[in-house]
């Protein structure tokens, strides 16, 4: 499904993924919920395998410590790596992300 999202993008488009991430060296399996939680490195490798590159990566802020951390990834097709969306490095743990710029609404 992720590969289909990548191929369906218009020029300059991005795919956004927001997922729980494991802080350990490996994934977590929850047999009760039937879910798997991957590490950020495993997500990046999965994105690479389907032809996407990460252009922005941020941790969810103001998140309850008893819950698994959540990370957000902005992705674009790897072949368009040099176009449209600037590459922004990941923020350090606990760092506040820069404010989002809003474009004025067109009339």
The 8 nearest C-alpha neighbors of each residue, nearest first, counted from 0:
[[1, 3, 2, 4, 5, 49, 6, 7],
 [2, 0, 4, 3, 5, 49, 46, 14],
 [1, 3, 5, 49, 4, 0, 6, 50],
 [4, 2, 0, 6, 5, 1, 7, 8],
 [5, 3, 1, 7, 2, 6, 0, 8],
 [6, 4, 2, 3, 7, 8, 76, 1],
 [5, 7, 3, 4, 8, 2, 76, 9],
 [8, 6, 4, 5, 3, 9, 2, 12],
 [9, 7, 12, 5, 6, 4, 10, 13],
 [8, 10, 12, 11, 7, 6, 13, 5],
 [9, 11, 12, 8, 83, 79, 13, 82],
 [10, 12, 83, 9, 13, 84, 82, 8],
 [13, 11, 9, 8, 10, 75, 14, 83],
 [12, 14, 75, 74, 73, 15, 11, 8],
 [13, 15, 74, 73, 75, 16, 12, 5],
 [16, 14, 73, 72, 74, 13, 17, 71],
 [15, 17, 72, 71, 18, 73, 14, 74],
 [18, 16, 71, 70, 72, 15, 69, 19],
 [19, 17, 69, 70, 20, 16, 71, 36],
 [18, 20, 69, 68, 67, 36, 70, 21],
 [21, 19, 38, 37, 36, 68, 69, 39],
 [20, 22, 38, 23, 37, 36, 26, 27],
 [21, 23, 38, 20, 24, 68, 39, 25],
 [24, 22, 21, 25, 38, 26, 27, 20],
 [23, 25, 22, 38, 26, 21, 40, 37],
 [26, 24, 23, 38, 27, 37, 21, 22],
 [25, 27, 37, 36, 38, 21, 35, 28],
 [26, 28, 36, 35, 21, 29, 37, 25],
 [27, 29, 35, 34, 30, 36, 26, 33],
 [30, 28, 34, 31, 32, 33, 35, 27],
 [29, 31, 33, 32, 28, 34, 35, 27],
 [30, 32, 29, 33, 34, 28, 35, 27],
 [33, 31, 34, 30, 29, 28, 35, 36],
 [34, 32, 30, 31, 29, 35, 28, 36],
 [35, 33, 29, 32, 28, 36, 30, 31],
 [34, 36, 28, 27, 29, 37, 26, 33],
 [35, 37, 27, 26, 20, 21, 19, 28],
 [38, 36, 26, 20, 21, 41, 35, 42],
 [37, 39, 21, 41, 20, 40, 26, 22],
 [38, 40, 42, 41, 20, 43, 37, 21],
 [41, 39, 43, 38, 42, 44, 37, 45],
 [42, 40, 44, 38, 39, 43, 37, 45],
 [41, 43, 45, 39, 40, 44, 46, 38],
 [44, 42, 40, 46, 45, 41, 47, 39],
 [45, 43, 47, 41, 46, 42, 48, 40],
 [46, 44, 42, 48, 47, 43, 41, 49],
 [45, 47, 51, 43, 49, 44, 48, 42],
 [48, 46, 44, 50, 51, 45, 49, 52],
 [47, 49, 45, 46, 50, 44, 51, 43],
 [50, 48, 2, 46, 47, 51, 45, 1],
 [51, 49, 47, 77, 48, 76, 46, 52],
 [52, 50, 76, 77, 46, 47, 75, 49],
 [51, 53, 77, 74, 75, 47, 76, 54],
 [52, 54, 74, 55, 73, 72, 51, 75],
 [53, 55, 86, 73, 74, 87, 52, 85],
 [56, 54, 73, 87, 53, 72, 89, 86],
 [55, 57, 72, 89, 71, 73, 54, 53],
 [58, 56, 71, 70, 89, 90, 59, 72],
 [57, 59, 70, 69, 60, 71, 56, 68],
 [60, 58, 69, 70, 62, 57, 61, 71],
 [59, 61, 62, 58, 95, 93, 69, 57],
 [62, 60, 63, 59, 64, 93, 58, 95],
 [61, 63, 60, 64, 59, 68, 66, 69],
 [64, 62, 65, 66, 61, 68, 67, 60],
 [65, 63, 66, 62, 67, 68, 61, 60],
 [64, 66, 63, 67, 62, 68, 69, 61],
 [67, 65, 64, 63, 68, 62, 69, 19],
 [66, 68, 19, 69, 20, 65, 21, 64],
 [69, 67, 19, 20, 66, 70, 59, 62],
 [70, 68, 19, 59, 18, 20, 58, 67],
 [69, 71, 58, 18, 57, 59, 17, 19],
 [72, 70, 17, 57, 16, 56, 58, 18],
 [71, 73, 56, 16, 15, 55, 74, 17],
 [74, 72, 15, 55, 54, 14, 53, 56],
 [75, 73, 53, 14, 52, 13, 54, 51],
 [74, 76, 13, 51, 52, 14, 77, 53],
 [75, 77, 51, 78, 79, 50, 5, 52],
 [76, 78, 51, 52, 80, 79, 50, 75],
 [77, 79, 80, 76, 50, 81, 51, 75],
 [80, 78, 82, 77, 81, 76, 75, 83],
 [79, 81, 77, 78, 82, 76, 52, 75],
 [80, 82, 79, 83, 85, 84, 78, 86],
 [83, 81, 79, 80, 84, 11, 85, 78],
 [82, 84, 11, 85, 81, 79, 80, 10],
 [85, 83, 82, 86, 11, 54, 81, 80],
 [86, 84, 87, 83, 54, 82, 81, 80],
 [87, 85, 54, 84, 55, 88, 53, 80],
 [86, 88, 55, 54, 85, 89, 56, 90],
 [89, 87, 90, 55, 86, 56, 54, 57],
 [90, 88, 56, 57, 55, 91, 87, 58],
 [89, 91, 94, 57, 88, 92, 96, 56],
 [90, 92, 94, 93, 89, 95, 57, 58],
 [93, 91, 94, 90, 58, 95, 57, 89],
 [92, 94, 91, 95, 60, 90, 58, 96],
 [95, 93, 91, 92, 90, 96, 60, 58],
 [94, 96, 97, 93, 60, 90, 91, 98],
 [97, 95, 94, 98, 90, 57, 99, 60],
 [96, 98, 99, 95, 100, 94, 90, 57],
 [99, 97, 96, 100, 95, 101, 94, 57],
 [98, 100, 101, 97, 96, 102, 95, 55],
 [101, 99, 98, 102, 97, 103, 96, 104],
 [100, 102, 99, 103, 104, 98, 105, 97],
 [101, 103, 104, 100, 105, 99, 106, 98],
 [104, 102, 105, 101, 106, 100, 99, 98],
 [105, 103, 102, 106, 101, 100, 99, 98],
 [104, 106, 103, 102, 101, 100, 99, 11],
 [105, 104, 103, 102, 101, 100, 99, 11]]
